[in-house]
Amino acid sequence: MLMVSNVADERLTTTHRAKLAYIYVRQSSVHQVRQHQESTELQYRLVDRAVRLGWPHER
């Protein structure tokens, strides 16, 4: 299971956060989306994680 922290990691510097955060949401078949909705939700929550780590939502 992925550990998620609510505070920005001190290892991430301003230089890191100046770069774009790329969030990859893989394409799934209709069957996969219907049968594995939690996987889709987890992928989209990666955006929230990047924001919690200090990236602005628009980056």
Backbone as a chain_set.jsonl record, in Angstrom:
{"seq": "MLMVSNVADERLTTTHRAKLAYIYVRQSSVHQVRQHQESTELQYRLVDRAVRLGWPHER", "coords": {"N": [[0.845, -1.184, 0.0], [0.476, 2.255, -0.708], [2.148, 4.724, 1.033], [1.024, 7.747, 2.308], [1.738, 11.043, 2.946], [0.707, 13.935, 4.747], [2.171, 16.194, 4.843], [4.595, 18.284, 3.273], [7.402, 16.744, 1.851], [10.597, 17.035, 3.193], [12.791, 16.501, 1.645], [12.219, 17.356, -0.861], [12.969, 20.016, -2.853], [12.908, 23.578, -3.588], [13.77, 23.723, -6.188], [12.954, 21.24, -7.224], [10.186, 21.596, -7.086], [9.826, 23.628, -8.873], [9.735, 22.469, -11.276], [7.492, 20.822, -13.61], [4.896, 18.732, -12.394], [4.261, 15.58, -13.397], [1.448, 13.698, -13.955], [0.386, 10.569, -14.581], [-2.269, 9.019, -15.969], [-3.393, 6.024, -16.737], [-4.821, 4.549, -19.674], [-7.809, 2.706, -19.704], [-9.785, -0.198, -20.386], [-13.355, -0.311, -20.97], [-14.465, -2.373, -19.475], [-12.465, -2.711, -17.478], [-12.643, -0.253, -16.149], [-15.229, -0.375, -15.1], [-15.072, -2.67, -13.445], [-12.951, -2.177, -11.721], [-13.016, 0.242, -10.135], [-11.775, 1.467, -7.967], [-9.104, 1.587, -8.656], [-9.024, 3.53, -10.662], [-9.806, 5.729, -9.138], [-7.636, 5.904, -7.338], [-5.578, 6.58, -9.11], [-6.337, 9.16, -9.962], [-6.166, 10.472, -7.552], [-3.521, 10.948, -7.288], [-2.938, 13.493, -8.16], [-3.824, 15.073, -6.023], [-1.961, 14.22, -4.158], [0.455, 15.241, -5.197], [-0.048, 17.962, -4.881], [-0.195, 18.097, -2.079], [2.452, 17.587, -1.575], [3.597, 19.931, -2.254], [3.472, 21.038, -4.822], [1.995, 23.483, -6.934], [-1.458, 23.368, -7.815], [-2.022, 23.918, -10.514], [0.351, 23.228, -11.774]], "CA": [[0.0, 0.0, 0.0], [1.211, 3.495, -0.837], [2.093, 5.585, 2.207], [0.782, 9.121, 1.898], [1.952, 12.011, 4.011], [-0.023, 15.185, 4.569], [3.12, 17.302, 4.88], [5.564, 18.26, 2.184], [8.637, 16.024, 2.171], [11.716, 17.982, 3.271], [13.773, 16.187, 0.596], [11.827, 18.07, -2.072], [13.453, 21.397, -2.785], [12.265, 24.558, -4.472], [14.154, 23.337, -7.55], [12.037, 20.178, -7.625], [8.823, 22.122, -7.249], [9.803, 24.538, -10.016], [9.453, 21.63, -12.444], [6.123, 20.342, -13.702], [4.609, 17.405, -11.843], [3.529, 14.814, -14.397], [0.572, 12.67, -13.425], [0.014, 9.677, -15.675], [-3.466, 8.208, -15.751], [-3.375, 5.093, -17.869], [-6.096, 4.261, -20.311], [-8.365, 1.407, -19.34], [-10.96, -0.607, -21.152], [-14.625, -0.088, -20.275], [-14.575, -3.444, -18.489], [-11.571, -2.41, -16.363], [-13.188, 0.89, -15.413], [-16.398, -0.835, -14.35], [-14.728, -3.686, -12.455], [-11.857, -1.745, -10.843], [-13.195, 1.68, -9.951], [-10.827, 1.979, -6.975], [-7.853, 1.865, -9.349], [-9.208, 4.837, -11.298], [-9.804, 6.735, -8.069], [-6.267, 6.038, -6.848], [-4.785, 7.297, -10.107], [-6.688, 10.576, -9.936], [-5.729, 11.036, -6.271], [-2.118, 11.328, -7.409], [-2.917, 14.956, -8.271], [-3.91, 15.581, -4.653], [-0.696, 13.933, -3.49], [1.441, 16.222, -5.677], [-0.378, 19.242, -4.229], [0.236, 17.984, -0.674], [3.913, 17.62, -1.555], [4.036, 21.3, -2.475], [3.305, 21.557, -6.175], [0.738, 24.19, -7.172], [-2.405, 22.529, -8.551], [-1.936, 24.173, -11.96], [1.634, 22.722, -12.309]], "C": [[0.883, 1.237, 0.0], [1.04, 4.33, 0.419], [1.95, 7.026, 1.723], [0.938, 10.024, 3.099], [1.175, 13.275, 3.707], [0.891, 16.398, 4.605], [4.104, 17.151, 3.736], [6.846, 17.592, 2.67], [9.799, 17.017, 2.129], [12.807, 17.683, 2.25], [13.448, 16.91, -0.707], [12.197, 19.541, -1.925], [12.627, 22.312, -3.686], [12.576, 24.236, -5.928], [13.245, 22.228, -8.066], [10.672, 20.748, -7.959], [8.703, 23.137, -8.382], [9.511, 23.779, -11.306], [7.977, 21.242, -12.45], [6.007, 18.974, -13.044], [3.759, 16.682, -12.876], [2.744, 13.706, -13.717], [0.091, 11.847, -14.606], [-1.186, 8.852, -15.253], [-3.588, 7.306, -16.963], [-4.782, 4.876, -18.417], [-6.532, 2.859, -19.939], [-9.529, 1.081, -20.262], [-12.217, -0.312, -20.336], [-14.803, -1.134, -19.18], [-13.708, -3.153, -17.258], [-12.118, -1.267, -15.513], [-14.365, 0.448, -14.552], [-16.029, -1.771, -13.209], [-13.697, -3.224, -11.415], [-11.915, -0.235, -10.622], [-12.209, 2.262, -8.951], [-9.479, 2.307, -7.613], [-7.915, 3.236, -10.027], [-9.137, 5.941, -10.259], [-8.386, 6.965, -7.541], [-5.399, 6.827, -7.821], [-5.078, 8.789, -10.073], [-6.286, 11.238, -8.623], [-4.25, 11.386, -6.275], [-1.96, 12.836, -7.562], [-2.947, 15.562, -6.878], [-2.595, 15.359, -3.909], [0.376, 14.934, -3.91], [1.199, 17.58, -5.024], [0.071, 19.213, -2.764], [1.757, 18.038, -0.538], [4.469, 18.986, -1.933], [3.929, 21.848, -3.875], [1.999, 22.338, -6.257], [-0.163, 23.329, -8.051], [-2.279, 22.709, -10.056], [-0.632, 23.661, -12.574], [1.683, 21.213, -12.231]], "O": [[1.93, 1.254, 0.647], [-0.085, 4.613, 0.83], [2.677, 7.464, 0.831], [0.336, 9.791, 4.147], [1.004, 13.644, 2.545], [0.428, 17.523, 4.415], [4.405, 16.044, 3.29], [7.311, 17.856, 3.778], [9.965, 17.749, 1.153], [13.668, 18.53, 2.01], [14.318, 17.057, -1.565], [11.78, 20.212, -0.981], [11.765, 21.862, -4.44], [11.74, 24.452, -6.805], [12.811, 22.268, -9.218], [10.08, 20.42, -8.988], [7.594, 23.467, -8.803], [9.092, 24.367, -12.303], [7.299, 21.323, -11.426], [6.923, 18.156, -13.131], [2.657, 17.127, -13.195], [3.304, 12.882, -12.995], [-0.539, 12.372, -15.524], [-1.121, 8.082, -14.295], [-3.854, 7.766, -18.073], [-5.78, 5.005, -17.708], [-5.716, 1.94, -19.869], [-10.165, 1.966, -20.834], [-12.131, -0.087, -19.129], [-15.245, -0.81, -18.077], [-14.16, -3.327, -16.126], [-12.057, -1.322, -14.285], [-14.479, 0.859, -13.397], [-16.602, -1.682, -12.124], [-13.588, -3.823, -10.345], [-10.948, 0.474, -10.903], [-11.836, 3.429, -9.065], [-8.785, 3.215, -7.155], [-6.957, 4.007, -9.966], [-8.487, 6.964, -10.471], [-7.986, 8.109, -7.322], [-4.581, 7.647, -7.405], [-4.155, 9.6, -10.149], [-6.084, 12.452, -8.587], [-3.773, 12.054, -5.357], [-0.95, 13.396, -7.138], [-2.172, 16.472, -6.584], [-2.167, 16.207, -3.126], [1.126, 15.425, -3.066], [2.15, 18.269, -4.656], [0.646, 20.181, -2.267], [2.283, 18.478, 0.484], [5.685, 19.18, -1.934], [4.26, 23.011, -4.106], [0.991, 21.901, -5.703], [0.326, 22.633, -8.942], [-2.417, 21.739, -10.802], [-0.511, 23.657, -13.799], [2.676, 20.606, -12.631]]}, "num_chains": 1, "name": "protein.A"}
